[in-house]
Amino acid sequence: MIVGAGSAGAVLAARLTEDPATRVLLLEAGGGADSWLIRMPLGFLKALFQPKYTWPYWTEPEPHMNNRKLILPRGRLLGGSSSINGMVFMRGHSSDFDRWAQMGCTGWSYADVLPYFRKMENSWRGASALHGGDGPLSVSPNATKWLLHDELMAAAKAAGYPLTDDIHDGTEEGVGKVELTIDRNGRRASTYEAYLKPAMGRPNLTVVINALTQRVLTEGKRATSVEYRHEGQLVTATASREVILSGGTYNSPQLLMLSGIGPAEHLREMGIDVVHDLPGVGQNLSEHPRVPVLFEASKPVTFVNELRFDRATKSVIQWYLFGTGPFARQVNSANPVLRTDPRLAQPDIQLWCNPVTLDAHLWFPGIKKAPPHKFTADVILLHPESRGKVFLKSPRAEDHVGIFLNLFSAPADFATARAGIRIARTIYRTPPQADITGAELSPGEQAQSDAALDEHVRATAGTTQHPLGTCRMGAGPMAVVDPQLRVIGMEGLRVIDASVMPDETGGNINAPTIMIAERAADIIRGRVLPADDLPARDHAA
């Protein structure tokens, strides 16, 4: 039984039911994911904030960010957040997984996980020692014709930053095209489309949508069944083998705690009987912070031109009929993954470079004014030190959890953000990008001192929607699952999603989440792929 049909749960259901002898009940709190708005890549700009597709989460007031509350949309539909995200495909740095192994996650080193990245990937590059050519998940490069890619690449090179054709090869650092989970027909390749949908005709797979799981039922220390609410009825489903929680970084710890598994004192405060005192549940919450840097365009050359109503209508039709055109991809100009200090062993920032703001709207002369032409170069901290937590605010599954990211509680994170802002300024003030870049709008040229930049961070920083870590894998008193992703101290219960990651990977986390589900399915089936015999990696030093 799997709770959650998101980025991980959809993969698990598809892989486990490849064995006809294995029966799976997959429960999803949301609905289907066949809307054209979901399937059209650029539709994510609207889908991300549609209530029918998302959990409308907000943080608690963030004390290091002027007590602001931040919006945290998460997918609530088949495919989960892979059905509403920006489709960026990044594994992270190979050292990230070696660090996991050193933290007690035996079997999760880069050599161990690379076979699963290959297994899941149907790369435009074809099969190689680093990439898969026949997996279910399509990966393709962004189409940059409309995105001023060449100007940005040339500016980065002139500013002294390395270029790369493959961020997963060589030094695993540099500026290149972003890769996306979009198929050859220009459709979003969510885990619903790539994995679950082709498996839904199997007689050994039952998928129930609009089913909100209330709790896991236990006998002693063994998970035996789950209660879920469906069409107004409370249903109990018994698990013949295991219960797997794949609700994501916010929902999986919530469900554990509602089931009496978590920090005992907190559970008692909520009036929940303690089944198993597991203090790490909900702790170790991590997220990639995002600090906006915004420039005017000195010429009307940005993606705003493609948002003119007649052109946008044509682009939607072109996408629908042929899977091509500006709406068949993303609006990312380039994907810089860089070190703020050459002494660092791996990149610590990423820049989100877009020739348009994500709140830009459709327009037409004489009817609706065009949005201003702007460039964004948001600084993303790849390895933040700050940690937060998820906690219950009530003993009801229908009530949202409390989410306290605690962003920028670590002073080192401010230092990284400042350095990243200065790198973004350097690139955008270097020709030929400088030739089309106008005034700096945010934080503004007047913000030069550390204090001024720190205030900009506190006033404007947000998230990238990359939460993880609340059911941390590993060893020690704060670990929640072991390296086989079994809940420590329980039987018949696993957590398999981004919540098990012990810390952040150096990039968008959807691909690592899918990899975790792929490997976990083989762990459950007892047929784990052998680790790779890796050549020496040419990391920058």
N, C-alpha and C positions, 0 to 999 in steps of 0.2 A: 504494500500500500504506500502510495506517494502523495504527500500533501504539498501542492503547489506545482503548477504546470508551466513554470517560468524558464529562465535560461538553463537551469540545471534539471528541473523536474521533467521537462519535455524530452531531454536527452536520455535521462534514466529510463523513462517509460518506453522509449523507442528501442534502446539497446537491450534492456532486460527482456522484453517480449520477443526478441529475435529467437529466443528459446521457446518453442511451443509449449513446453511443460511449465513455464513460469507464467502465472496469472497476475496481472497488475490492475489495481484500482487507482486511478489518478483523479485527485480532487483539486479543482481550481475555483477560487473564490470569485473570479471574474467571468467574463463571457468569451465569445469567439474573437478571432483576429483576421477576418477575411475582408474587412473594409478596404476600399481603394486608398483611403487616407493612410492606412497602416502599410499597405503594400508599396505605395509610391514613395521612394526614398525621401524626397524633400518634404513629404507630408508630416515627417516627424516634428517639424517646427510647430504644427498645430496639434498633433496627436498627444504630444508630451504633456499638454495641460488640459486635455479633455477629461472631465470627471468620469465618463463611462469607461475609460481605459486605464485609469490610474487610481492609486491610493493617494489622496491629497494630504500627504504628511507635511508637518512643519516642525522645525526644531523648537525647543525651549529657548527662552532668551539667552543669547550667546554673550557671556560677560566680557570677552576680549574683542567683541565686535559691536560695541556700543549697545549691547543688550538687544540687538536685532533678532527677529525670528526669520529663519530662512525656509523657503519652500523646498520640499523634497519629493517630487512626484516619482512614484514607483509603479511599474506595470501591474495592472490588475486585469489580465486577460491571458488567453493561451499564448505562450511564448514569453510572458512576463515582460520584463524591461527590454528584452531583445526585440520586442515588437514595437517599442516606442522610442528606442534610443537613437543616437546619432550614427550607429552602425560602424563605428571605428574599430578596426581589427588590430589590436596590439597585444603581443604576448607578455610584454614586460622584458626586463633585462635577464639574461641567463643567470646572473649572480643572485637575483631575487630568489630563485628556487633553491639554489645552493644554500642560501641563508636560511630558508625554511628548514632544510634538512639539518642544519647546524642547531636549529632551535628545537629539535626533537621530532620533526616531521619526517621520520625515516621512510624512505621510498618516494620522496617528493623533490629530489634534487633535479637539476636541469637534465641530467642524463636520464633520469627516470621519466620525466614528463614530456620530453621531446617526442618520443614515439606517439604520444597521444595528441600532441599538436599536429603531427603529420596525419594521424588517423582521421581527425575531424575535418581536415582542410582539403578543399578542392580549389587549389590556388591557380590563378591565372599564369603563374610562373611554371606550372607543371611540377611533377614529382622530382625531388632531389633529396640530398641528405638532410636538408633543413625544412623542406616544404612537402606537403602532401598534394597529390594530383587527382585523387579519386574519392575523397571523403565527402560527406553530405553537405558540408558548410562551404558555400561559394565565397571566395575572397577575390576582389578585383580592385584595381587602382582607381582613384578618383579621376573623373574627367575634368580637366582643368582649363578647358578652352575659354570659359567665361569668368575665370577666377584670378587673373593676373598672377599666375603661378611663376612664370619665367622671371618677372621683375623681382619677385621676392627671393627666388633662388639665387639670382645673380647678386642681389644685395647682401644676402647672408654670406655668400662666398667672398665677396669683396670685403666684408667686415671681419673675415678671418674664421668663419665657422665652417665645419666640414659639411659636404653634401653626401648624401647616401642614396643608392638605388634600392636598398633593402635594410630597413631598421632592425631586422632580425638576423643580420649576417655581419661578419667582420667585426668592427668596433662597437656595433650596436649603439651608435651615436650619430647624430647629424640631422640634416634638413632634407626632406624628400617629400614625395607624394604620400598622402595618407591612403591606407588600404581600408576597404570597406566590405562588410558582409552584404553584398548585393550580387544577385545571380546574373547569368549571362543574358537574361531577358529584362534586365533593369528593375527587377523586383527585390524588395527587402528579403534577405535570407535570415529570418528569425529562426530560433530553435523550433518554433511551431511549424514553419514552412519547411525547414531542412530536415527535421527529425520526426516530429510528432505526426504531422498531417499524413505522410506516407505510411505511417504505422497504424492509423486509426481504424483501418478495416480489419485488423487482426482480431480473431475471436477471443484471444486471451488478454486483450486490453479493453478496459472500460474507462471512459473519460466522463466525468460528471462536472459540468460547469455551473457557475452560480451556487457553489457549495462552500459555505464558510465553516471551516473546521473550528470547533469550540475547544476541544482538549484531546489529549491522548489519555486513554484509560489504561491502568496498570494493575497487575496482580503482583504484589510485592515489588520487586525491582525489575519486573518484565513488562514491556509494552505489549498490550494484547489487542487493542482496538482504538478506534477514534470515533468521537461524536462530531457530526457536522450538521449544519442547518441547510436544508434544501427545500425550496418551494413552501416555506412556512413550517416544515416538519423537522423535528430533531431525529436524526438517523444515526444508528450505531453500526459501524462496519468493523468486522473482526478480521484481524490480519493472521493469515496462516503461517507466515514466516517472520516478516519484519515490518515496522513502520518507519518510513523515511520522510524526514521533514526537509522540504526544499522551498520554504516560503520566503527565503531571502534574509538579508541582514537584520531587518526590523521584525519580520513576522516569525521567523524560526525561534529566536529567543523568547518572543512573546508567547508562542504556543508552548514551549518548554515550561515557562513559568506558570502559565495558566493550568498546566498539568501537574504542578507541584514539584517541578524540577528546576532548581535555581538557588539563588542566595536565600537561605532559610529565613533570616530576619525579615527581608523584604517580602517574602511570600506570606509570612504571618501578618505583616502589616496590612496586606491586601485581603486577609481572611481566607487564604488558600492553605489547605492541608499540605504539609511538606512530605513529599514522597522520597526525595533525594536532595540533600544539601549539596549544591554544586555552585560555588561562589563565582565562577567565571562567566556564567550565563548572563549575557547582556553587557559585559564589560569589554574593554579593548576596542571600542568602536573607533574606526579610522575612516577618513575620507580625504580625497585629493582636493585641497582648497584651490579656488580659482580667483585670481586678482585681475580685474579688468584694466586694460590699457586701451585707450580709444583715441583715434586720430581722425581729423577731417580728411577727405580726399580733395586734392587741389583741382581735380578735373572730374567731370561726370562720367567716370569710367567703371564704376563698381557694379555689383550684381543687382543693384537697384534697377538698372535698365531692363533686366529680365523679369522684373515684377510689374511692369506695365501691363494692364489687364489683358489687352489683346495678345501680347506676347506670351503672358502666363497661360492664357487659354490654349494657345497653340502648343505650348510646351506640355501641358497636361495631355492633350490629344496625341502628341508625338510620343510621349511616354506610354500611353495606353496602347497605341497601335504597334509601336516599334521598340519600346524599351530604351529609347535614346533621348538625347536632349538634356537641357540644363536641369530639369526636374527629376531626371533618372539617376542623379548622383547627389553629392553633398556640396556644401558651400565652403569647404576648407581649402584655402589656397595652398598651404604647405604645412608640414608637420615637423617643426623643429624640436628635437629632443637633445638637450644640451647640458653641459656642466657649467655651473656658475663659478667654479674654481677648478683650474686644471689639475690640482692635486687630488681631486676626488676620483674614486675608482670607477664611478659610473655616473651617467647623467642624473641630475636632481631636479631639472625643470623641463616642462613641455610648454610650447606656446600654441594657443588656439588662434590661428591666423585666418580670418575671414574677411572678404571684401564686401561686407554688409553686416549690419547688426541683426541679431536673431529676432528682434521684435519689429523688423521692417515689414511693411504691409503692401498689398496690391494698390495700384494707383492708376489714374488715367487723366490726361490733360483736360482741364476744364471741369472735371467732375470731382476728383479727389487728388489732392496735392501729393507729389512724390515725397517719400521720406528722404532725408539728407544722405548724401554719399559719404560713407564712413568706412574706416578700417578698424577691426578689432584684433588685438594681439594679447589675449588674456594669458597671464602667467599661471601655470599649474604646478604646484609643489608635488613632486612624484613620491617623495619619502618624508612626509611630515612626521614630526615627533609627537604632536598633540594627540591625545586620546580622550574619547568620551564614553558614553554608555547609553543603553536602552533599558527602560524600566517600565513597569506597569503603572498605569494611572487608575485602573479599576480592574476587577476580576472578571470582566466581560470581554469576550472576543470581539464584540462589535465596536468597542471603544479603542481608539488609537493609543498606541504606546507613547510614552514620553521619550523623546530623542534629544539627547544633549551631546552635540558634537564636540564642544569644548575647543573649537578651532582657535588656533594661535595662542593656546595656553603655554606653549613652549616658545621661549624667546628666539630659539634658533630658526623657527619657522618665519618669523618676521625678517630675519637676516636673509634667508633664502628668497623671500618674496621681493625684498628690495633689490637684490642682485638680479633677479629675473626681470623686474621692471626696467632696469638700466640696460640689460641685454636687448629687450624689445625695442627700446628707444634707439639703440645703436643701429639695429638692423633697419628700422623704418626710416632712419635719417641717412642711410647709405644709398647712393645711386645704384641702380636705376629706380629702386622703390622710392627714394627720396623725391624723385621728379614728379610723383603723383600723390605724395603725402603732404597734407597741409598742417594746420595747427594741431597740437596735442590737446585734446579735449579733457582727458582724464588719465592720470591725476593732474595734468597741466604742467606746462614748463616751469611754473613757479615752484612746484614741489620738487625740490632738489635734495634737501637735507634728509637724514634718516628719520627724524621726527615727523617731517611732512609726509614722507612715504608711509610711515607706520600709521599715521592718521588716515591716509587714503585706504590702507588695508582694512582698518577697523570700520570704516564707513561704507565700503563697497564690496568687500570680498564675499564670494558665494561658494557654491560647491559645484562639482562636476557630475554629481549623481553616481559616485563610485564608492558606496559604503561597504564595509567589510569588517570582519574580525570579531563579531559578538558571540560566536560559538567556536572560539579559537582551537585549532588543531595543535597537538603537541604533547608535552609532558609538563609536570609541575602542578602546583595547587590551583592555578587559574586556567588550566586547559579544560576544555569542555568535551572534545572528541579526541580519540586516539588516531594514529595514522591510518587506520582502516575506517575512520569516520564514524565509529561507534561511540555513542554517548557514554562517557566514562562513568562506571558504577551502575549502569543499566544494561539490560539485555533486550535484544530485539528492537533496538532503536538507534537510528543513525540520523545525522544531519549532513546534507550534501548540497551546498550552495556557497555563495561568496562569504557567508558568515564564518566559515571554517578557516579562511585564510588568516595566518598569524599576523601578517602586516601587508602593507601596500606593495603591489607590483609597480614597475616603472612605466605605467601607461594605462589606457582604458582597461577595465577589468572584465569585460564580457567574455573575451576569448579565454582567459584563465579560468573563469567560472565554467565554461563549457568543457575545457580540458579536465577540470576536477570531476565533472559528472561522467565523462568518458572513462577516466581511470577508475572511478568508484564503481561503475557498472562492471568492469572487469574484476575488481576486487571482490565484489559480491558473487560473481560467477566463478571465481577461483582460477582466472586465466590471465593474469597480469602480463603485459608485454615486457620482454627483457629490456633493461636499460641500454642506452646507446654507449658504444665505445667512442667517446668524443675526442676529436683532435683538440689541440691547444687552441684556445680562443684568443683572438687578437684584440683584447680590450684596451681602450685608451688608458694611459696611466699618467 
